[in-house]
Amino acid sequence: MATVRNTNDGTNREPYLRTDINYANVKGLPANSSAPKGDDRALHEAVKRAGYQGIQGGDLALCRELGLGATGGGRVNQPEDATAIAREGKAKGYDCVTLHVGWGMEDDDEVHRLVEAVLNASAQFDLPMYIETHRATITQDIWRTVKLTEWFPEVRFNGDFSHWYAGLEMVYGNIEAKFDFLQPVFDRVRFFHGRISSSGCIQVDIGDGTGRLNVAHFREMWTRSMVAFLRSAQPGDFLCFTPELLGPEINYARLIPAQTGEWVEESDRWQQALLYTRIAQECWAEARQKQAH
């Protein structure tokens, strides 16, 4: 069985947190957002000025010109899809690719074939491919995802824990026991889609990020994953944190009535992404401290 390699920048620098942003968290935000405005070049330049190190789903030529990393994404419904995505991602020069795999209705044999295809394609094209923890995929529940780590210890994940936190109502019952149960998944996270949910909604405004139990829970999951990454990381390896706060057209950003009577997005997704990035950097500092002891 092939082994997916970690994301590596080819240097001998110590392992680090790379803070990117998903382009859907930048482009097409409403007029009342503080997000940068303009064409693709203006937006990419603004992302660079804001301190982000890469873009998922951005313009590849602009990313290269501006010295930004570039990551891709895709969906694997059939085993052959993994090869096609890996071939295309390698040709485009992506640093890594995140994947929705299957629809969640597959039996164990079908799941095995899909995951084997991802691992083999990743190794064949020397491109990290991270299976996303996501609703309506093979990772839609925590039990089966943990089983994946037993069947395929070499599997690596894009941790989008909002899908479990809301979809599986993780706060219902002993959440600390669930964190411990999920440790084999945390051990294998190499990419994050930064999104914080409540137990009932996939994407919520977190205010300034303080004093909220759901934020504390996500900090715990992110930090656990970062500690695990640091334990096994080699020089040049990086863990990618990418805010992915999506729009109301796919029922992510919530709409609330304004005083004018129009419906507006609940939060400024650009500002929330900047806050998420700061929280991730705080988690990284905490993880480094824990790893040092």
MIMIFI-998277 format. One record per residue (C-alpha): residue number from 0; residue in one letter; z, x, y. Coordinates in pm, whole numbers, plus 50000, padded with zeros to 5 digits. Layout:
<recs>
REC   n res     w     u     v
REC NUM   A     Z     X     Y
...
</recs>
This chain:
<recs>
REC   n res     w     u     v
REC   0   M 50000 50000 50000
REC   1   A 49905 50134 50343
REC   2   T 50171 50187 50605
REC   3   V 50127 50082 50965
REC   4   R 50212 50366 51198
REC   5   N 50433 50329 51501
REC   6   T 50279 50310 51844
REC   7   N 50252 50671 51959
REC   8   D 50113 50811 52283
REC   9   G 50022 51147 52132
REC  10   T 50281 51342 52330
REC  11   N 50604 51513 52236
REC  12   R 50812 51316 52486
REC  13   E 51124 51150 52357
REC  14   P 51087 50787 52236
REC  15   Y 51075 50546 52528
REC  16   L 51050 50185 52638
REC  17   R 50709 50098 52778
REC  18   T 50715 49800 53013
REC  19   D 50386 49609 53021
REC  20   I 50295 49255 53123
REC  21   N 50067 48994 52971
REC  22   Y 49775 48916 53200
REC  23   A 49839 48542 53161
REC  24   N 50167 48613 53338
REC  25   V 49971 48743 53638
REC  26   K 49637 48567 53670
REC  27   G 49603 48204 53771
REC  28   L 49959 48147 53882
REC  29   P 50007 47860 54130
REC  30   A 49969 47913 54503
REC  31   N 50344 47885 54565
REC  32   S 50414 48181 54333
REC  33   S 50491 48519 54484
REC  34   A 50250 48671 54232
REC  35   P 49980 48899 54372
REC  36   K 49658 48729 54475
REC  37   G 49297 48840 54458
REC  38   D 49033 48941 54207
REC  39   D 49092 49132 53885
REC  40   R 49098 49470 54060
REC  41   A 49356 49353 54312
REC  42   L 49571 49206 54037
REC  43   H 49555 49517 53821
REC  44   E 49642 49736 54118
REC  45   A 49936 49508 54198
REC  46   V 50060 49532 53840
REC  47   K 50047 49910 53870
REC  48   R 50236 49905 54201
REC  49   A 50501 49681 54051
REC  50   G 50581 49956 53802
REC  51   Y 50428 49810 53489
REC  52   Q 50279 50063 53251
REC  53   G 50019 49849 53079
REC  54   I 49861 49506 53045
REC  55   Q 49802 49289 52743
REC  56   G 49473 49106 52777
REC  57   G 49368 49284 53094
REC  58   D 49036 49438 53194
REC  59   L 48995 49752 52984
REC  60   A 48786 49944 53236
REC  61   L 49033 49876 53516
REC  62   C 49326 49969 53293
REC  63   R 49165 50304 53211
REC  64   E 49074 50370 53574
REC  65   L 49428 50296 53692
REC  66   G 49606 50478 53411
REC  67   L 49746 50159 53259
REC  68   G 49793 50111 52886
REC  69   A 49601 49829 52720
REC  70   T 49706 49611 52429
REC  71   G 49526 49327 52254
REC  72   G 49597 49023 52044
REC  73   G 49437 48805 51782
REC  74   R 49476 48556 51499
REC  75   V 49444 48628 51128
REC  76   N 49362 48312 50933
REC  77   Q 49182 48485 50646
REC  78   P 49232 48840 50512
REC  79   E 48893 48953 50645
REC  80   D 49001 48860 50999
REC  81   A 49244 49153 51003
REC  82   T 48964 49404 50947
REC  83   A 48748 49250 51220
REC  84   I 49033 49254 51472
REC  85   A 49129 49611 51386
REC  86   R 48771 49733 51412
REC  87   E 48726 49567 51750
REC  88   G 49065 49679 51879
REC  89   K 49001 50039 51784
REC  90   A 48656 50035 51944
REC  91   K 48801 49897 52265
REC  92   G 49076 50159 52271
REC  93   Y 49377 49929 52251
REC  94   D 49711 50102 52200
REC  95   C 49812 49826 51957
REC  96   V 49743 49462 51873
REC  97   T 49977 49167 51823
REC  98   L 49884 48900 51572
REC  99   H 49944 48536 51488
REC 100   V 49908 48531 51109
REC 101   G 49840 48214 50912
REC 102   W 49943 47858 50995
REC 103   G 50277 47839 50815
REC 104   M 50148 47626 50527
REC 105   E 50060 47920 50301
REC 106   D 50223 47979 49964
REC 107   D 50367 48320 49877
REC 108   D 50046 48450 49724
REC 109   E 49848 48359 50035
REC 110   V 50111 48519 50258
REC 111   H 50095 48839 50051
REC 112   R 49718 48858 50086
REC 113   L 49735 48810 50462
REC 114   V 50006 49070 50518
REC 115   E 49839 49319 50285
REC 116   A 49517 49274 50482
REC 117   V 49696 49344 50811
REC 118   L 49866 49655 50676
REC 119   N 49547 49789 50520
REC 120   A 49337 49724 50832
REC 121   S 49601 49888 51050
REC 122   A 49595 50201 50835
REC 123   Q 49217 50205 50793
REC 124   F 49152 50199 51168
REC 125   D 49469 50387 51269
REC 126   L 49568 50101 51496
REC 127   P 49920 49953 51508
REC 128   M 49903 49579 51432
REC 129   Y 50223 49385 51483
REC 130   I 50279 49045 51321
REC 131   E 50429 48811 51579
REC 132   T 50731 48593 51513
REC 133   H 50576 48265 51618
REC 134   R 50570 47894 51544
REC 135   A 50284 47763 51329
REC 136   T 50244 48099 51151
REC 137   I 50380 48265 50839
REC 138   T 50681 48385 51040
REC 139   Q 50780 48041 51166
REC 140   D 51116 48047 50984
REC 141   I 51374 48322 50958
REC 142   W 51423 48305 50580
REC 143   R 51060 48374 50495
REC 144   T 51031 48643 50764
REC 145   V 51327 48829 50617
REC 146   K 51164 48792 50275
REC 147   L 50854 48957 50423
REC 148   T 51061 49267 50498
REC 149   E 51166 49278 50131
REC 150   W 50812 49229 50000
REC 151   F 50659 49467 50258
REC 152   P 50919 49712 50397
REC 153   E 50642 49877 50598
REC 154   V 50561 49562 50799
REC 155   R 50623 49579 51174
REC 156   F 50671 49290 51416
REC 157   N 50610 49168 51766
REC 158   G 50942 49000 51837
REC 159   D 50893 48676 52028
REC 160   F 51233 48532 51947
REC 161   S 51193 48229 52172
REC 162   H 51010 48054 51888
REC 163   W 51310 48078 51659
REC 164   Y 51572 48023 51926
REC 165   A 51415 47692 52025
REC 166   G 51220 47593 51714
REC 167   L 51503 47667 51470
REC 168   E 51783 47579 51714
REC 169   M 51957 47909 51640
REC 170   V 52272 47808 51828
REC 171   Y 52328 47528 51575
REC 172   G 52576 47695 51340
REC 173   N 52693 48056 51333
REC 174   I 52448 48247 51548
REC 175   E 52618 48581 51483
REC 176   A 52561 48529 51111
REC 177   K 52196 48460 51190
REC 178   F 52172 48781 51392
REC 179   D 52312 48976 51096
REC 180   F 52074 48798 50857
REC 181   L 51783 48891 51083
REC 182   Q 51872 49261 51106
REC 183   P 51587 49361 50868
REC 184   V 51347 49199 51116
REC 185   F 51513 49362 51418
REC 186   D 51479 49695 51234
REC 187   R 51101 49653 51233
REC 188   V 51028 49531 51587
REC 189   R 50789 49758 51777
REC 190   F 50673 49516 52046
REC 191   F 50832 49229 52237
REC 192   H 50683 48926 52401
REC 193   G 50944 48875 52669
REC 194   R 51026 48508 52686
REC 195   I 51367 48339 52691
REC 196   S 51404 47986 52567
REC 197   S 51685 47737 52547
REC 198   S 51776 47575 52217
REC 199   G 51546 47287 52311
REC 200   C 51266 47431 52528
REC 201   I 51040 47727 52459
REC 202   Q 51037 47870 52815
REC 203   V 51303 47811 53080
REC 204   D 51402 47942 53421
REC 205   I 51691 48188 53374
REC 206   G 51787 48204 53741
REC 207   D 51919 48551 53818
REC 208   G 51983 48616 53449
REC 209   T 52361 48611 53469
REC 210   G 52619 48379 53320
REC 211   R 52384 48211 53075
REC 212   L 52455 48207 52704
REC 213   N 52089 48199 52603
REC 214   V 52024 48514 52809
REC 215   A 52316 48686 52638
REC 216   H 52174 48591 52300
REC 217   F 51833 48736 52384
REC 218   R 51996 49052 52515
REC 219   E 52167 49085 52178
REC 220   M 51843 49044 51982
REC 221   W 51650 49282 52208
REC 222   T 51925 49544 52202
REC 223   R 51963 49530 51825
REC 224   S 51589 49587 51790
REC 225   M 51595 49877 52035
REC 226   V 51882 50050 51856
REC 227   A 51694 50020 51528
REC 228   F 51376 50159 51686
REC 229   L 51563 50460 51823
REC 230   R 51709 50538 51483
REC 231   S 51365 50590 51330
REC 232   A 51142 50678 51627
REC 233   Q 50954 51007 51642
REC 234   P 50850 51201 51956
REC 235   G 50582 51009 52145
REC 236   D 50674 50672 51994
REC 237   F 50728 50384 52233
REC 238   L 50858 50031 52209
REC 239   C 50651 49791 52419
REC 240   F 50820 49514 52618
REC 241   T 50571 49263 52759
REC 242   P 50676 48952 52953
REC 243   E 50454 48665 52845
REC 244   L 50548 48362 53054
REC 245   L 50268 48114 53004
REC 246   G 50139 47816 53199
REC 247   P 50194 47441 53183
REC 248   E 49847 47372 53045
REC 249   I 49978 47475 52701
REC 250   N 50322 47323 52758
REC 251   Y 50512 47647 52820
REC 252   A 50599 47648 53191
REC 253   R 50787 47326 53262
REC 254   L 50677 47103 53548
REC 255   I 50934 46934 53770
REC 256   P 50883 46689 54059
REC 257   A 50899 46844 54406
REC 258   Q 51031 46658 54711
REC 259   T 50670 46594 54808
REC 260   G 50621 46404 54485
REC 261   E 50384 46656 54330
REC 262   W 50465 46830 54003
REC 263   V 50532 47204 54032
REC 264   E 50628 47480 53793
REC 265   E 51000 47513 53738
REC 266   S 51007 47884 53820
REC 267   D 50809 48166 53975
REC 268   R 50675 48330 53660
REC 269   W 50598 48655 53842
REC 270   Q 50954 48694 53966
REC 271   Q 51093 48591 53629
REC 272   A 50878 48858 53460
REC 273   L 51017 49123 53695
REC 274   L 51367 49005 53607
REC 275   Y 51291 49011 53234
REC 276   T 51172 49369 53271
REC 277   R 51495 49469 53441
REC 278   I 51697 49302 53166
REC 279   A 51494 49485 52901
REC 280   Q 51560 49815 53077
REC 281   E 51932 49738 53078
REC 282   C 51916 49659 52706
REC 283   W 51735 49989 52651
REC 284   A 52007 50182 52834
REC 285   E 52270 50007 52621
REC 286   A 52074 50083 52303
REC 287   R 52051 50451 52394
REC 288   Q 52425 50461 52449
REC 289   K 52491 50297 52113
REC 290   Q 52249 50528 51937
REC 291   A 52417 50832 52094
REC 292   H 52752 50743 51936
</recs>
